[in-house]
Amino acid sequence: MHTVVVGTTGVTASDVLAVARAGARVELSDEALAALAAAREVVDALAAKPEPVYGVSTGFGALATRHISPELRAALQRNIVRSHAAGMGPRVEREVVRALMFLRLKTVCSGHTGVRPEVARTMADVLNAGITPVVHEYGSLGCSGDLAPLSHCALTLMGEGDAEGPDGTVRPAGELLAEHGIAPVELREKEGLALLNGTDGMLGMLVMALADLDTLYKSADITAALTMEALLGTDRVLAPELHAIRPHPGQAASAANMLAVLRGSGLTGHHQDDAPRVQDAYSVRCAPQVAGAGRDTMAHAALVADRELAAAVDNPVVLPDGRVESNGNFHGAPVAYVLDFLAVAAADLGSIAERRTDRLLDKNRSHGLPPFLADDAGVDSGLMIAQYTQAALVGELKRLAVPASADSIPSSAMQEDHVSMGWSAARKLRTAVDNLARVIAVELYAATRAIQLREGLTPAPASRAVIDAVRAAGVQGPGPDRYLSPDLAAADAFVRAGHLVTAAETVTGPLR
């Protein structure tokens, strides 16, 4: 099994995906263990002094003015975890929780938190045992980080609360730790606070969304190319020299992908019309511009994610010169903004894909295709309601594009009077990504059927490869009306798993 080694300088997006989705093992480097021990010495020295230090010998948030005596400090750290584990609603997905725990471990290993090495080892042991704390949908305002979700994870480290075992069964966390020979941690000064004060949940969801969107944007380029073929459109608008004079890199990449898929097509530019077209509709002609803008948005979001993956987010932090300082680095604004930006881009990509699908189904705009791609229009309804479903999904994508980060709600007796809502932005982006996959699947379903209805014309080799692969995956081709939902579900699974991209790339080579 792949192993991810956590050091002091952060982790990569591929590390997060390996641990969250592929169950990779986690190990701590010698450098990280040394940094943990050194930072802990600083915290222990401060704890021994009579002067109050936030997070070490004081209360938290609006209660930070109270000095806590040494005999109460262990209770203070336990209590912050218990009281902050106040989430409600449905359980969060296993991969999100694993990313959340792994990214908190990343910050702990930076040597800026003051957590003891044995706590970090326990975090790694829980991940490696496949134990997943029960974390709930609601509870984070994205400032001070993802408090409630991280508190539920810390509760498991203490052997309290519920967790899911490697067999998928939810049981008391103490039982699961005991079965795997993991001793519950007894928190000391600052450790409770350090385990729950970060942007780890929203960051983990950003990293996974970027990985999924990379597949979906390539998939959208492929389905746009298939639709262009099915509508007998012209691929001249994809010429590299046209995109070079508006030098957005995402646009050029999208156009190049479409051109690669269409290479060798016998349909593009055929124009079986009494009045040949001068230009294709915007939804076809401007596909690279819209998808390209989304790709450039992803590039910016990936830059933010990389910076955050290299960050140590905690409050207070232990600095290299031995100072322990309060700060505001836990505020989720940088991550929240790009999460919202990606949801806007996803909504627009879904919107233009739906417009292309509608054009395929309308006999007045499809240039010779049967109404709704039906076998016997009137007796058969064809894909009429598949487009309704796609339109409903696009409507939901538009609602999900409303930014969470434009909102803020005060908390903690006005001490935390401006929050990022980054967790909420991440949660709605996950839904948007799921819905975008479904929208692209409907366009794939319609476009492949439409190409097959163009009898006597030869599609591009890459298009043929896609059609063969999607039919082999159980998505049926043209014919009389049938129960459509299973076909659409199979098309969705085909897109989501990356099989559409793989099928096209067997002919085109790697797409950009």
Kinemage of the C-alpha trace (Angstrom):
@kinemage 1
@onewidth
@group {chain A} dominant
@subgroup {mainchain}
@vectorlist {calphas} color= white
{ca met a 1} P 0.000 0.000 0.000
{ca his a 2} L 1.165 3.536 -0.792
{ca thr a 3} L 2.594 5.440 2.179
{ca val a 4} L 2.497 9.203 2.677
{ca val a 5} L 5.246 10.637 4.884
{ca val a 6} L 4.296 13.856 6.679
{ca gly a 7} L 7.092 16.327 7.347
{ca thr a 8} L 7.245 19.918 8.543
{ca thr a 9} L 6.700 21.715 5.234
{ca gly a 10} L 3.182 20.659 4.335
{ca val a 11} L 1.730 18.085 1.963
{ca thr a 12} L 0.619 17.924 -1.675
{ca ala a 13} L -2.791 17.561 -3.242
{ca ser a 14} L -1.864 14.056 -4.370
{ca asp a 15} L -1.028 13.184 -0.748
{ca val a 16} L -4.507 14.312 0.341
{ca leu a 17} L -6.200 12.272 -2.389
{ca ala a 18} L -4.098 9.201 -1.552
{ca val a 19} L -5.063 9.283 2.129
{ca ala a 20} L -8.674 10.431 1.730
{ca arg a 21} L -9.720 8.277 -1.215
{ca ala a 22} L -7.174 5.491 -1.592
{ca gly a 23} L -6.590 4.668 2.080
{ca ala a 24} L -2.841 5.331 1.936
{ca arg a 25} L -0.870 4.778 5.146
{ca val a 26} L 0.523 7.786 6.983
{ca glu a 27} L 3.944 7.996 8.620
{ca leu a 28} L 5.638 10.863 10.452
{ca ser a 29} L 9.137 11.885 9.409
{ca asp a 30} L 11.970 12.145 11.917
{ca glu a 31} L 12.091 15.859 11.122
{ca ala a 32} L 8.412 16.234 12.082
{ca leu a 33} L 8.866 14.339 15.340
{ca ala a 34} L 11.831 16.559 16.259
{ca ala a 35} L 9.851 19.718 15.459
{ca leu a 36} L 6.910 18.473 17.539
{ca ala a 37} L 9.183 17.839 20.529
{ca ala a 38} L 10.900 21.228 20.223
{ca ala a 39} L 7.632 23.152 20.033
{ca arg a 40} L 6.272 21.212 22.983
{ca glu a 41} L 9.204 22.294 25.099
{ca val a 42} L 8.226 25.910 24.424
{ca val a 43} L 4.623 25.275 25.490
{ca asp a 44} L 5.683 23.424 28.642
{ca ala a 45} L 7.966 26.306 29.606
{ca leu a 46} L 5.149 28.833 29.131
{ca ala a 47} L 2.731 26.646 31.067
{ca ala a 48} L 5.084 26.752 34.057
{ca lys a 49} L 5.099 30.561 34.162
{ca pro a 50} L 2.609 32.584 36.196
{ca glu a 51} L 1.744 34.898 33.285
{ca pro a 52} L -1.368 33.827 31.324
{ca val a 53} L -0.821 32.667 27.714
{ca tyr a 54} L -3.799 32.256 25.393
{ca gly a 55} L -4.646 28.625 24.711
{ca val a 56} L -2.085 27.413 27.264
{ca ser a 57} L -3.288 28.838 30.550
{ca thr a 58} L -6.457 30.756 29.609
{ca gly a 59} L -9.963 30.078 28.431
{ca phe a 60} L -10.923 30.364 24.763
{ca gly a 61} L -12.666 32.845 22.501
{ca ala a 62} L -14.782 35.261 24.508
{ca leu a 63} L -13.628 33.441 27.689
{ca ala a 64} L -9.933 34.127 27.060
{ca thr a 65} L -9.709 36.604 29.943
{ca arg a 66} L -9.853 33.865 32.587
{ca his a 67} L -6.540 32.493 33.838
{ca ile a 68} L -6.754 28.715 34.339
{ca ser a 69} L -4.815 27.169 37.222
{ca pro a 70} L -2.537 24.185 36.443
{ca glu a 71} L -4.781 21.571 38.084
{ca leu a 72} L -7.687 22.530 35.766
{ca arg a 73} L -5.828 22.679 32.463
{ca ala a 74} L -6.310 19.047 31.435
{ca ala a 75} L -10.035 19.472 32.047
{ca leu a 76} L -9.939 22.692 30.015
{ca gln a 77} L -8.525 20.862 26.981
{ca arg a 78} L -10.961 17.944 27.289
{ca asn a 79} L -13.866 20.314 27.727
{ca ile a 80} L -13.131 22.387 24.644
{ca val a 81} L -13.237 19.215 22.551
{ca arg a 82} L -16.432 17.931 24.143
{ca ser a 83} L -18.267 21.236 24.020
{ca his a 84} L -17.189 22.064 20.472
{ca ala a 85} L -18.230 18.625 19.150
{ca ala a 86} L -21.695 20.077 18.613
{ca gly a 87} L -22.396 19.178 14.985
{ca met a 88} L -25.842 18.274 13.732
{ca gly a 89} L -27.401 16.836 10.616
{ca pro a 90} L -26.356 14.017 8.266
{ca arg a 91} L -22.957 12.396 8.462
{ca val a 92} L -20.186 13.814 6.307
{ca glu a 93} L -18.621 11.452 3.761
{ca arg a 94} L -15.739 9.211 4.838
{ca glu a 95} L -13.298 10.729 2.349
{ca val a 96} L -14.000 14.220 3.684
{ca val a 97} L -13.350 13.146 7.269
{ca arg a 98} L -10.103 11.397 6.330
{ca ala a 99} L -8.939 14.530 4.492
{ca leu a 100} L -9.939 16.619 7.510
{ca met a 101} L -7.908 14.470 9.929
{ca phe a 102} L -4.915 14.203 7.606
{ca leu a 103} L -4.705 17.948 7.036
{ca arg a 104} L -4.927 18.673 10.757
{ca leu a 105} L -2.055 16.205 11.229
{ca lys a 106} L -0.150 18.114 8.550
{ca thr a 107} L -0.392 21.329 10.567
{ca val a 108} L 0.412 19.571 13.840
{ca cys a 109} L 3.605 18.189 12.269
{ca ser a 110} L 4.731 21.661 11.222
{ca gly a 111} L 6.046 22.240 14.733
{ca his a 112} L 4.015 25.411 15.143
{ca thr a 113} L 1.214 24.033 17.333
{ca gly a 114} L 2.936 22.751 20.472
{ca val a 115} L 1.259 19.347 20.352
{ca arg a 116} L 3.245 16.401 21.768
{ca pro a 117} L 4.641 13.796 19.349
{ca glu a 118} L 2.465 11.058 20.903
{ca val a 119} L -0.693 12.946 19.940
{ca ala a 120} L 0.467 13.174 16.325
{ca arg a 121} L 1.320 9.463 16.345
{ca thr a 122} L -2.179 8.662 17.588
{ca met a 123} L -3.709 10.719 14.777
{ca ala a 124} L -1.688 8.720 12.252
{ca asp a 125} L -2.625 5.439 13.980
{ca val a 126} L -6.345 6.244 13.761
{ca leu a 127} L -6.054 7.021 10.039
{ca asn a 128} L -4.045 3.857 9.396
{ca ala a 129} L -6.567 1.740 11.310
{ca gly a 130} L -9.355 2.932 9.020
{ca ile a 131} L -11.274 4.470 11.918
{ca thr a 132} L -13.393 7.414 10.756
{ca pro a 133} L -14.977 9.768 13.314
{ca val a 134} L -18.648 10.598 12.861
{ca val a 135} L -18.710 14.216 11.661
{ca his a 136} L -21.947 16.055 10.940
{ca glu a 137} L -22.965 18.384 8.114
{ca tyr a 138} L -23.606 21.492 10.214
{ca gly a 139} L -21.421 23.165 12.814
{ca ser a 140} L -18.643 25.036 11.026
{ca leu a 141} L -18.675 28.755 10.220
{ca gly a 142} L -15.227 28.578 8.644
{ca cys a 143} L -13.695 30.674 11.422
{ca ser a 144} L -11.898 29.786 13.680
{ca gly a 145} L -11.556 27.176 11.006
{ca asp a 146} L -13.770 24.092 10.967
{ca leu a 147} L -14.275 23.926 14.726
{ca ala a 148} L -17.152 21.486 15.152
{ca pro a 149} L -16.008 18.968 12.484
{ca leu a 150} L -12.459 18.927 13.866
{ca ser a 151} L -13.786 18.588 17.411
{ca his a 152} L -15.630 15.400 16.471
{ca cys a 153} L -12.310 14.052 15.158
{ca ala a 154} L -10.497 15.050 18.341
{ca leu a 155} L -13.233 13.379 20.379
{ca thr a 156} L -12.345 10.076 18.727
{ca leu a 157} L -8.681 10.536 19.688
{ca met a 158} L -9.872 10.825 23.289
{ca gly a 159} L -11.813 7.561 22.928
{ca glu a 160} L -15.173 9.323 23.134
{ca gly a 161} L -18.115 9.729 20.784
{ca asp a 162} L -18.867 7.518 17.787
{ca ala a 163} L -16.759 6.470 14.834
{ca glu a 164} L -17.008 4.186 11.845
{ca gly a 165} L -14.774 1.144 11.812
{ca pro a 166} L -13.002 -0.209 8.740
{ca asp a 167} L -15.982 -2.533 8.184
{ca gly a 168} L -18.339 0.451 7.850
{ca thr a 169} L -20.109 -0.091 11.168
{ca val a 170} L -20.568 2.876 13.519
{ca arg a 171} L -19.597 2.059 17.089
{ca pro a 172} L -18.297 3.826 20.215
{ca ala a 173} L -14.868 5.242 19.424
{ca gly a 174} L -13.329 3.802 22.614
{ca glu a 175} L -14.180 0.257 21.500
{ca leu a 176} L -12.634 0.780 18.074
{ca leu a 177} L -9.432 2.232 19.515
{ca ala a 178} L -9.113 -0.685 21.927
{ca glu a 179} L -9.597 -3.251 19.142
{ca his a 180} L -6.715 -1.706 17.217
{ca gly a 181} L -4.417 -1.322 20.221
{ca ile a 182} L -4.597 2.478 20.212
{ca ala a 183} L -4.520 4.210 23.587
{ca pro a 184} L -6.804 7.269 23.899
{ca val a 185} L -4.888 10.515 24.265
{ca glu a 186} L -4.980 12.521 27.490
{ca leu a 187} L -4.784 16.100 26.323
{ca arg a 188} L -2.443 18.606 27.947
{ca glu a 189} L -2.018 22.375 27.653
{ca lys a 190} L -2.967 23.796 24.235
{ca glu a 191} L -3.535 20.397 22.625
{ca gly a 192} L -7.329 20.467 22.576
{ca leu a 193} L -7.297 23.881 20.946
{ca ala a 194} L -4.617 22.870 18.436
{ca leu a 195} L -6.650 19.855 17.266
{ca leu a 196} L -9.681 21.874 16.227
{ca asn a 197} L -8.480 25.266 15.000
{ca gly a 198} L -7.955 25.047 11.220
{ca thr a 199} L -9.364 25.249 7.703
{ca asp a 200} L -8.777 21.548 7.095
{ca gly a 201} L -12.292 20.477 6.129
{ca met a 202} L -12.870 23.165 3.548
{ca leu a 203} L -9.341 22.657 2.188
{ca gly a 204} L -9.781 18.893 1.868
{ca met a 205} L -13.037 19.375 -0.014
{ca leu a 206} L -11.368 21.945 -2.291
{ca val a 207} L -8.583 19.516 -3.183
{ca met a 208} L -11.050 16.735 -3.993
{ca ala a 209} L -13.320 19.064 -5.979
{ca leu a 210} L -10.369 20.193 -8.092
{ca ala a 211} L -9.499 16.570 -8.886
{ca asp a 212} L -13.087 15.814 -9.880
{ca leu a 213} L -13.458 19.011 -11.916
{ca asp a 214} L -10.287 18.231 -13.853
{ca thr a 215} L -12.026 15.100 -15.141
{ca leu a 216} L -15.342 16.878 -15.722
{ca tyr a 217} L -13.830 19.753 -17.715
{ca lys a 218} L -12.113 17.298 -20.051
{ca ser a 219} L -15.390 15.384 -20.257
{ca ala a 220} L -17.248 18.577 -21.158
{ca asp a 221} L -14.772 19.293 -23.959
{ca ile a 222} L -15.467 15.816 -25.331
{ca thr a 223} L -19.256 16.109 -25.157
{ca ala a 224} L -19.124 19.583 -26.723
{ca ala a 225} L -17.119 18.118 -29.608
{ca leu a 226} L -19.616 15.265 -30.002
{ca thr a 227} L -22.487 17.751 -30.091
{ca met a 228} L -20.671 19.857 -32.677
{ca glu a 229} L -20.396 16.739 -34.820
{ca ala a 230} L -24.012 15.777 -34.310
{ca leu a 231} L -25.158 19.288 -35.329
{ca leu a 232} L -22.864 19.258 -38.374
{ca gly a 233} L -21.090 22.307 -36.967
{ca thr a 234} L -17.769 23.698 -38.096
{ca asp a 235} L -14.547 22.983 -36.275
{ca arg a 236} L -12.840 25.953 -37.940
{ca val a 237} L -13.605 28.003 -34.801
{ca leu a 238} L -11.237 25.712 -32.882
{ca ala a 239} L -8.155 26.673 -34.883
{ca pro a 240} L -5.186 27.439 -32.594
{ca glu a 241} L -4.457 30.753 -34.330
{ca leu a 242} L -7.903 32.049 -33.340
{ca his a 243} L -7.328 31.279 -29.682
{ca ala a 244} L -3.777 32.610 -29.735
{ca ile a 245} L -5.065 36.156 -30.274
{ca arg a 246} L -7.040 35.939 -27.001
{ca pro a 247} L -4.370 34.283 -24.898
{ca his a 248} L -6.301 32.706 -22.048
{ca pro a 249} L -4.577 29.358 -21.413
{ca gly a 250} L -7.749 27.516 -20.407
{ca gln a 251} L -9.500 28.540 -23.613
{ca ala a 252} L -6.616 27.297 -25.752
{ca ala a 253} L -6.549 23.975 -23.877
{ca ser a 254} L -10.288 23.457 -24.273
{ca ala a 255} L -10.206 24.243 -27.999
{ca ala a 256} L -7.246 21.918 -28.473
{ca asn a 257} L -9.123 19.107 -26.739
{ca met a 258} L -12.190 19.570 -28.929
{ca leu a 259} L -10.067 19.706 -32.070
{ca ala a 260} L -8.272 16.498 -31.069
{ca val a 261} L -11.589 14.684 -30.564
{ca leu a 262} L -12.941 15.910 -33.918
{ca arg a 263} L -9.852 15.054 -35.971
{ca gly a 264} L -10.912 12.946 -38.960
{ca ser a 265} L -14.645 13.650 -38.613
{ca gly a 266} L -16.883 13.252 -41.642
{ca leu a 267} L -19.679 15.234 -40.009
{ca thr a 268} L -18.245 18.632 -39.094
{ca gly a 269} L -18.957 21.336 -41.661
{ca his a 270} L -21.223 19.034 -43.703
{ca his a 271} L -24.248 21.380 -43.369
{ca gln a 272} L -27.214 19.357 -44.690
{ca asp a 273} L -29.449 22.417 -44.848
{ca asp a 274} L -31.371 24.363 -47.452
{ca ala a 275} L -29.773 27.512 -45.998
{ca pro a 276} L -26.185 26.692 -44.959
{ca arg a 277} L -25.000 28.270 -41.749
{ca val a 278} L -22.392 30.979 -41.603
{ca gln a 279} L -21.854 30.496 -37.861
{ca asp a 280} L -22.876 27.967 -35.223
{ca ala a 281} L -24.851 29.025 -32.151
{ca tyr a 282} L -22.958 30.377 -29.150
{ca ser a 283} L -23.431 27.191 -27.129
{ca val a 284} L -21.401 25.356 -29.773
{ca arg a 285} L -19.084 28.075 -31.084
{ca cys a 286} L -18.177 29.511 -27.667
{ca ala a 287} L -17.703 26.197 -25.866
{ca pro a 288} L -13.916 26.723 -25.477
{ca gln a 289} L -14.375 30.235 -24.120
{ca val a 290} L -16.773 29.127 -21.382
{ca ala a 291} L -14.970 25.903 -20.467
{ca gly a 292} L -11.649 27.726 -20.728
{ca ala a 293} L -12.708 30.394 -18.251
{ca gly a 294} L -13.629 27.612 -15.842
{ca arg a 295} L -10.249 25.985 -16.345
{ca asp a 296} L -8.490 29.250 -15.530
{ca thr a 297} L -10.651 29.545 -12.419
{ca met a 298} L -9.487 26.073 -11.436
{ca ala a 299} L -5.859 27.109 -11.934
{ca his a 300} L -6.329 30.004 -9.517
{ca ala a 301} L -8.105 27.746 -7.013
{ca ala a 302} L -5.287 25.201 -7.250
{ca leu a 303} L -2.769 27.956 -6.461
{ca val a 304} L -4.726 28.885 -3.330
{ca ala a 305} L -4.975 25.216 -2.352
{ca asp a 306} L -1.215 24.719 -2.757
{ca arg a 307} L -0.512 27.703 -0.533
{ca glu a 308} L -2.890 26.420 2.114
{ca leu a 309} L -1.403 22.919 1.911
{ca ala a 310} L 1.952 24.458 2.805
{ca ala a 311} L 0.480 26.497 5.672
{ca ala a 312} L 0.398 25.911 9.422
{ca val a 313} L -3.040 27.100 10.528
{ca asp a 314} L -3.510 27.375 14.287
{ca asn a 315} L -4.050 29.983 16.994
{ca pro a 316} L -1.880 30.667 18.855
{ca val a 317} L 1.215 29.461 17.011
{ca val a 318} L 4.721 28.646 18.193
{ca leu a 319} L 7.210 30.715 16.194
{ca pro a 320} L 10.818 29.671 15.450
{ca asp a 321} L 12.159 32.215 17.959
{ca gly a 322} L 10.123 30.622 20.751
{ca arg a 323} L 7.324 33.162 20.916
{ca val a 324} L 3.721 31.965 21.106
{ca glu a 325} L 1.530 34.493 19.321
{ca ser a 326} L -2.173 34.881 18.629
{ca asn a 327} L -3.116 35.432 14.997
{ca gly a 328} L -5.972 35.288 12.495
{ca asn a 329} L -4.607 32.725 10.040
{ca phe a 330} L -7.514 30.382 10.788
{ca his a 331} L -9.901 32.652 8.864
{ca gly a 332} L -11.171 30.712 5.861
{ca ala a 333} L -11.665 33.610 3.430
{ca pro a 334} L -8.928 32.612 0.920
{ca val a 335} L -10.328 29.094 0.594
{ca ala a 336} L -13.978 30.129 0.780
{ca tyr a 337} L -13.695 32.565 -2.113
{ca val a 338} L -12.292 30.017 -4.554
{ca leu a 339} L -14.790 27.368 -3.450
{ca asp a 340} L -17.555 29.788 -4.373
{ca phe a 341} L -15.814 30.812 -7.593
{ca leu a 342} L -15.650 27.161 -8.673
{ca ala a 343} L -19.370 26.750 -8.033
{ca val a 344} L -20.064 29.717 -10.342
{ca ala a 345} L -17.896 28.198 -13.074
{ca ala a 346} L -19.543 24.780 -12.658
{ca ala a 347} L -23.002 26.336 -13.010
{ca asp a 348} L -22.028 28.051 -16.257
{ca leu a 349} L -20.442 24.918 -17.701
{ca gly a 350} L -23.612 23.002 -16.894
{ca ser a 351} L -25.726 25.758 -18.401
{ca ile a 352} L -23.967 25.760 -21.771
{ca ala a 353} L -24.028 21.932 -21.909
{ca glu a 354} L -27.801 21.962 -21.331
{ca arg a 355} L -28.269 24.497 -24.152
{ca arg a 356} L -26.389 22.211 -26.540
{ca thr a 357} L -28.529 19.254 -25.493
{ca asp a 358} L -31.716 21.228 -26.068
{ca arg a 359} L -30.499 22.145 -29.546
{ca leu a 360} L -29.938 18.469 -30.375
{ca leu a 361} L -33.551 17.689 -29.452
{ca asp a 362} L -35.271 20.571 -31.279
{ca lys a 363} L -36.071 19.655 -34.901
{ca asn a 364} L -36.100 23.360 -35.815
{ca arg a 365} L -32.478 23.809 -34.720
{ca ser a 366} L -30.893 20.356 -35.016
{ca his a 367} L -30.358 20.445 -38.791
{ca gly a 368} L -32.144 17.296 -39.800
{ca leu a 369} L -32.272 15.212 -36.627
{ca pro a 370} L -35.631 13.721 -35.586
{ca pro a 371} L -37.635 15.548 -32.878
{ca phe a 372} L -36.240 14.713 -29.432
{ca leu a 373} L -34.059 12.097 -31.153
{ca ala a 374} L -37.128 9.845 -31.000
{ca asp a 375} L -37.454 6.618 -32.973
{ca asp a 376} L -41.048 7.367 -34.054
{ca ala a 377} L -41.798 10.924 -32.935
{ca gly a 378} L -45.297 11.195 -31.513
{ca val a 379} L -45.477 7.553 -30.594
{ca asp a 380} L -42.075 7.947 -28.912
{ca ser a 381} L -41.045 10.926 -26.765
{ca gly a 382} L -37.347 10.200 -27.138
{ca leu a 383} L -35.108 12.219 -24.831
{ca met a 384} L -37.646 14.963 -24.080
{ca ile a 385} L -37.709 14.384 -20.332
{ca ala a 386} L -34.001 13.602 -20.104
{ca gln a 387} L -33.535 17.264 -21.039
{ca tyr a 388} L -36.086 18.246 -18.358
{ca thr a 389} L -33.944 16.428 -15.807
{ca gln a 390} L -30.842 18.137 -17.121
{ca ala a 391} L -32.583 21.532 -16.916
{ca ala a 392} L -33.609 20.843 -13.312
{ca leu a 393} L -29.998 20.026 -12.479
{ca val a 394} L -28.838 23.258 -14.097
{ca gly a 395} L -31.419 25.188 -12.088
{ca glu a 396} L -29.971 23.654 -8.941
{ca leu a 397} L -26.431 24.482 -10.089
{ca lys a 398} L -27.441 28.120 -10.413
{ca arg a 399} L -28.821 28.150 -6.886
{ca leu a 400} L -25.638 26.527 -5.606
{ca ala a 401} L -23.616 29.272 -7.322
{ca val a 402} L -24.895 31.851 -4.813
{ca pro a 403} L -21.736 32.559 -2.773
{ca ala a 404} L -21.610 31.407 0.833
{ca ser a 405} L -18.576 33.620 1.465
{ca ala a 406} L -20.598 36.789 0.864
{ca asp a 407} L -22.388 36.010 4.102
{ca ser a 408} L -21.187 36.254 7.684
{ca ile a 409} L -22.895 35.666 11.004
{ca pro a 410} L -21.405 36.772 14.346
{ca ser a 411} L -20.617 34.194 17.042
{ca ser a 412} L -18.885 33.762 20.414
{ca ala a 413} L -20.422 36.817 22.048
{ca met a 414} L -19.186 39.010 19.152
{ca gln a 415} L -15.552 37.956 19.647
{ca glu a 416} L -15.767 36.062 16.367
{ca asp a 417} L -17.790 38.746 14.620
{ca his a 418} L -16.823 37.988 11.010
{ca val a 419} L -16.677 34.459 9.632
{ca ser a 420} L -15.914 32.964 6.209
{ca met a 421} L -18.650 30.331 5.793
{ca gly a 422} L -16.002 28.342 3.933
{ca trp a 423} L -17.293 24.961 5.111
{ca ser a 424} L -20.707 25.815 3.657
{ca ala a 425} L -19.062 26.885 0.394
{ca ala a 426} L -17.268 23.531 0.260
{ca arg a 427} L -20.373 21.503 1.006
{ca lys a 428} L -22.405 23.147 -1.740
{ca leu a 429} L -19.516 22.801 -4.199
{ca arg a 430} L -19.536 19.034 -3.620
{ca thr a 431} L -23.206 18.984 -4.592
{ca ala a 432} L -22.485 21.183 -7.602
{ca val a 433} L -19.734 18.839 -8.803
{ca asp a 434} L -22.096 15.857 -8.509
{ca asn a 435} L -24.790 17.669 -10.476
{ca leu a 436} L -22.343 18.840 -13.141
{ca ala a 437} L -21.360 15.218 -13.778
{ca arg a 438} L -25.030 14.387 -14.309
{ca val a 439} L -25.510 17.300 -16.715
{ca ile a 440} L -22.511 16.227 -18.794
{ca ala a 441} L -23.820 12.647 -18.765
{ca val a 442} L -27.116 13.770 -20.327
{ca glu a 443} L -25.292 15.654 -23.091
{ca leu a 444} L -23.159 12.556 -23.694
{ca tyr a 445} L -26.293 10.422 -23.923
{ca ala a 446} L -27.958 12.775 -26.401
{ca ala a 447} L -24.879 13.498 -28.514
{ca thr a 448} L -23.885 9.853 -28.986
{ca arg a 449} L -27.446 8.973 -30.009
{ca ala a 450} L -27.581 11.922 -32.410
{ca ile a 451} L -24.298 10.956 -34.095
{ca gln a 452} L -25.592 7.431 -34.647
{ca leu a 453} L -28.714 8.852 -36.258
{ca arg a 454} L -26.580 10.635 -38.905
{ca glu a 455} L -26.656 7.654 -41.229
{ca gly a 456} L -24.194 7.702 -44.095
{ca leu a 457} L -21.784 10.067 -42.337
{ca thr a 458} L -18.640 8.906 -40.533
{ca pro a 459} L -17.823 10.293 -37.074
{ca ala a 460} L -14.293 11.038 -35.932
{ca pro a 461} L -12.297 8.026 -34.719
{ca ala a 462} L -12.296 9.422 -31.167
{ca ser a 463} L -16.071 9.852 -31.294
{ca arg a 464} L -16.429 6.287 -32.491
{ca ala a 465} L -14.269 5.094 -29.592
{ca val a 466} L -16.461 7.008 -27.122
{ca ile a 467} L -19.665 5.598 -28.607
{ca asp a 468} L -18.319 2.043 -28.476
{ca ala a 469} L -17.157 2.450 -24.881
{ca val a 470} L -20.371 4.009 -23.614
{ca arg a 471} L -22.457 1.305 -25.283
{ca ala a 472} L -20.231 -1.357 -23.720
{ca ala a 473} L -20.897 0.315 -20.356
{ca gly a 474} L -24.615 -0.399 -20.699
{ca val a 475} L -25.826 2.907 -22.128
{ca gln a 476} L -28.109 1.947 -24.994
{ca gly a 477} L -28.247 3.662 -28.388
{ca pro a 478} L -31.100 4.805 -30.642
{ca gly a 479} L -34.381 2.912 -30.601
{ca pro a 480} L -37.952 2.969 -29.332
{ca asp a 481} L -38.777 4.500 -25.968
{ca arg a 482} L -37.604 2.608 -22.910
{ca tyr a 483} L -37.054 3.178 -19.202
{ca leu a 484} L -34.468 5.974 -19.357
{ca ser a 485} L -33.317 6.336 -15.763
{ca pro a 486} L -30.954 3.303 -15.820
{ca asp a 487} L -29.353 4.554 -19.037
{ca leu a 488} L -28.794 7.996 -17.536
{ca ala a 489} L -27.380 6.487 -14.348
{ca ala a 490} L -24.965 4.377 -16.397
{ca ala a 491} L -23.895 7.438 -18.396
{ca asp a 492} L -23.349 9.354 -15.144
{ca ala a 493} L -21.183 6.563 -13.727
{ca phe a 494} L -19.244 6.429 -17.012
{ca val a 495} L -18.448 10.153 -16.838
{ca arg a 496} L -17.786 10.267 -13.100
{ca ala a 497} L -15.296 7.386 -13.195
{ca gly a 498} L -13.283 9.084 -15.955
{ca his a 499} L -14.143 6.422 -18.536
{ca leu a 500} L -15.299 9.039 -21.057
{ca val a 501} L -11.894 10.727 -20.951
{ca thr a 502} L -10.108 7.390 -21.120
{ca ala a 503} L -12.132 6.316 -24.166
{ca ala a 504} L -11.370 9.509 -26.068
{ca glu a 505} L -7.700 9.411 -25.121
{ca thr a 506} L -7.255 5.956 -26.670
{ca val a 507} L -7.388 7.877 -29.968
{ca thr a 508} L -6.353 11.429 -29.128
{ca gly a 509} L -3.614 10.738 -26.629
{ca pro a 510} L -3.599 12.700 -23.351
{ca leu a 511} L -6.035 15.601 -23.319
{ca arg a 512} L -5.075 18.868 -21.642
